[in-house]
Amino acid sequence: MIIFTRKERDRLQQQLLDAMHDKAEAERRADKAEARAARAIEEAEKKVRCSFCGKSQFDVKKMIAGPAAFICNECVAVCVDVCIGEVKP
C-alpha cells in the first residue's frame, strides 16, 4: 500500500485531471479538423464539376479547367469521337 501526503495526493489528482483535460481537448481539435476536411471536400465537389456531364472531379481521372467551365476526360473522349466522325452529335 502506498501512502501519500494530502499535498502529494492533490498534486497527483491535479496531474490526472490536467491529462484528462488535455486528451479531451486534443480529441475536440481532431474532431473539428476532421469536420473541416469533410466540409472542404463537400465544397470542392460542389464547385468543380464537369460543365457537360456534371460529374465531380473525384468521379473522373482528369478535369480540364477553362475560363468559366470545366470538362472531364470522359467528355473530351466523346468530343474527339464526334470530331473524327465516329459518333454523330
Residue pairs with C-beta under 8 A, 6 or more apart in sequence:
4 12
44 57
45 56
45 57
45 58
48 56
48 57
48 63
48 70
49 55
49 56
49 57
49 70
50 60
50 63
50 70
50 71
50 72
50 74
50 75
51 69
51 70
51 71
52 71
52 72
52 75
53 72
53 74
53 75
55 72
55 74
57 63
57 70
57 72
59 72
60 72
60 73
60 74
61 72
61 73
62 72
62 73
63 70
63 71
63 72
63 73
64 70
64 71
64 72
64 73
64 76
71 79
78 87
81 87
82 88
82 89
